[in-house]
Amino acid sequence: MSTQKKKHSLLNNAFFREIFFQVLLVTVILLFFWFIAHNTMANLDKRGIATGFKFMSQASGFGIIQHLVPYDETYSFGWTFVVGLLNTILVSGVGVILATLIGFTVGVARLSSNWLIAKIATTYVEIFRNIPLLLQIFFWYAICRSLPSPRLSWSFEDIIFLNIRGGYVPKPIFEEGFSWVIWAAILAIALTLCIRYWAKKRQDATGQQFLVLPVGIGLIFGLPVLAFLVTGSPLGWDLPTLQGFNFKGGMTIIPEFAALLIALSIYTGAFIAEAVRSGILAVSKGQTEAAASLGLHKSKILRLVTIPQAMRVVIPQLTSQYLNLTKNSSLATAIGYPDLVSVFSGTTLNQTGQAIEIVGMTMLVYLFISLTISFFMNWYNKKMMLVER
Amino acid sequence: MAVYSHSPAADLPPPKSEVGIVGWLKKNLFSTPVNSLLSVVALAFICWTLPKIAQWALIDADWFGTTAQDCSREGACWVFVIVRFNQFLFGFYPSSEYWRVVLAFSLVGFLIAWLLIEKTPKKGLVAFITVFIYPVIAYILFYGGVFGLPVIETHRWGGLMLTLILATIGMFCALPIGIILALGRRSSMPIAKSVSIIFIELWRGVPLITVLFMSSVMLPIFIPEEITIDKLLRAIIGIIFFESAYMAEVIRGGLQAIPRGQYEAAEALGLSYWKTMFFIILPQALKMVIPGIVNTFNALFMDTTLVLIIGLFDFLAVMQSAFADPKWPGFSVEGYIFVALVYWIACFSMSRYSQYLERKLHTGH
C-alpha cells in the first residue's frame, strides 16, 4: 500500500515534478556553459589570443576625434573605454534633453484645438517613427557633410561658423573669481528650496499663499548675475578664427556628433510625443470638470490635476524612451562618432583581438544603465500606483 | 369655440459664421488670437516648403535615362534609383536566378494571404505548410544546390530580399522561444523563473548592435573549430536571441491579461499545465497580443538595417555601396529618400494594420 502510494505520488506529485524539471534545467544550462567555456579555451589557445585584462594598460596607438578628457595615442586601451563612455554619455545626455523638448511640444501640439497644428504634429510623428533610425542618422550625416568647405563657411555674425568639418562656437574661459558665481547659484537654489518648504508649511497652517515661483526665479537668476558683476565679469570668450585651411580656437562640434544628435532627438522626440499624448488623453474629462467646479483656475487645473495624473502614464514611457535613446546612441559606430561601441568594441577590439573581454565590458555598461533605470522604474511605479478602494 | 393651433415659427438657420467653411475655419484655425497667429505661421511654412519639395522631387526631376549624364541636376534624379532597382531588391544575386526569389516570396505572400483572409478553407493545413514545409522550400529556392538549381552563396544575397529574410526568420524563430520564456517568467518554479528573467533582461538591456558584434565576433570562438557558421546565419542567431526577449515581454502582457478564472476553470476540469496553456490560456493570450507582435515585427524590420555594420548587404547597405560608385557621384539624397519611402510605406501600413487588429480583436471579457 505504502509503496504504491509512493510510486503514484512521485509521478504525479507537483513538488517532485518541479524539482525534477529544475534540476534538468540547471544541468542543461551548466552543460551548455561548460561546452562554451571548453570551446573558447581551445579556440583561444589555437589562435594565440591572450586572455585577461592586461591589454587595458597597454598604449592604444590610435587617435580619437572627440575626447572630453585628455587623450592621445600614448594613453592606454583602458582609457579609450573612458573616452568612449564619456562620449556616449554626452550624446545621450544632450539627446535626452532635446528629445524631451521636441516630444513635449509635439505631443501637446497633437492635441491642439488648432486643426493645422495638430495635423502638422501628427505628420511629424508618423514620418519619423516609421523610418529606420540608422537611415535617419545617415541622412543627417550626408547633410552635415554637404556643408561648404572651411574657407566658404557659413558664419553667424563672425562668432559661429558652420562648415563641412563641423560647427565652431566660442569657448567660455573661466577666469579667477568665477567660482563665486557658481557658489551664488548654489546658494540661490538652496534658498529657494527653503522658501518653498516654509511657504508650504505656512499654507498648510494658515491658508496664506506665498508666490514661490517669481521669488525663486528672481533669486536663481539674480544672485549669480549680481555675483558676476561684483567680481568684475570673470568670463572671457575664445572665438574661433580662420587660420590657413581651418579654424583655430573656440569649441568644435564635429559633424558626426551633430548628425547623431539631430537624428536621435528627432526620432526619439516622435516617440516621446506619443507618450505625452497618451498621458494627457488618459486623464479623464471628469477630473478636469470636477476641478473646474471646485473653482480652480485653468492654470491650476493644469498644474494640480491634469499634469500630475498624466505624468503617472508618461514617466514610465518616458524613461523607457530615454533608455532606448541611450542604447540607440551606439549606432554612432556607423558614421564614426567615437562612442563606447565605436571606440572600444570597434577600434580597440580590432587592435587587441580580445573579443570576449571587450564585448562583455561594453554589454555590461549598457546592462548596468538599463538595470539601474528599470529598478528606478519599478520603484516609481510602486510609489505612483493608484491607491484604489 | 375657436380652435387655436400653435405652430412655432420655423427655426432660424444657424449664423453664417458658425457653419460651412467659415464656421469650420473659425472653430479650427482662428478660435483665439494665439491660434490665428499659429495658423498663419504654419500656413506660411507649408506654402514655403511644399512647392519647393514638389518642384525638386517631381517637376524638375529626371525619370528617364541610363547614365548620370541623363540627369539635368536641376531637380531630383530618379534615374539613379531606377537603373539600380534590381540591385536594391536582390543585392548581388545573379539576375538569371531572380525568379527563384520572386517565386519564394510570392509563395509566402500567397500562404499568408490565405491565412489572413477570412472564410478560406483548410486554414490548419495551410498553417502547417507555412510553418513546417515552406521554410524548406524557401531554403532550396534561395540557396539552391538540389534539383539542378545552382548554389547561390549567402554573401551574394542582399537588398530588400535580405532585409525581409532577416526580419521574417528572426520573427518566426523568436515567437516559440518568446512563448517559452514568457511562460517561464510566470512559472512558480523559482529556478525556471529566474533563468527566464535573467535571459530576458540581459538581451533587452543591451543594444542590438552589441548583440550583432557578439554574434559575429564571439560566436566563432564559442563553437568547436571544425564548425564554421555562415556570416548571415550568425547575424540571424543574434537577432533571434535579441528578438525572443522582446517577444517574451509582449506575450507576458497577454498572459497577465487573462483573468484568473480561466486558469482555475482549466484546473477544475483536471487539465494538466501544458494542456491548460495550449488549449485555454495561449490561444486567448496570443490573440490579445497580435497587435503587439505586429509592432515588434515592425521594430525588427527597421532594426535589421543594423546588419550593415557587421558587413551584410541589406537594403540600406546596398544603397550605401551604390553611393560609392564613381559613375554616379552625389546622389545620396535621392537614394536615402527612396529607401526611406520604402521603409515608411511598409512600416506605416504595418502600424495601421496593428491598430486595425487592436480594434477588431478587442472583444472584451
Interface residues (C-beta under 8 A of the other chain):
Chain A: E18 F21 Q22 L25 V26 I29 I36 N39 T40 A42 N43 L44 K46 S112 S113 N114 W115 L116 I117 I120 E126 I127 R129 N130 I131 P132 L133 L134 L135 F138 F139 A142 K327 N328 S330 L331 T333 A334 V341 S345 L349 A355 I356 V359 T362 M363 Y366 L367 I369 S370 L371 S374
Chain B: N28 L29 S31 N35 L38 S39 A42 L43 I46 S188 M189 P190 I191 A192 V195 E201 L202 R204 G205 V206 P207 I209 T210 F213 M214 V217 M218 P220 I221 F222 I223 P224 E225 M302 D303 T305 L306 L308 I309 L316 Q320 S332 V333 Y336 V339 A340 Y343 W344 C347 F348 S351
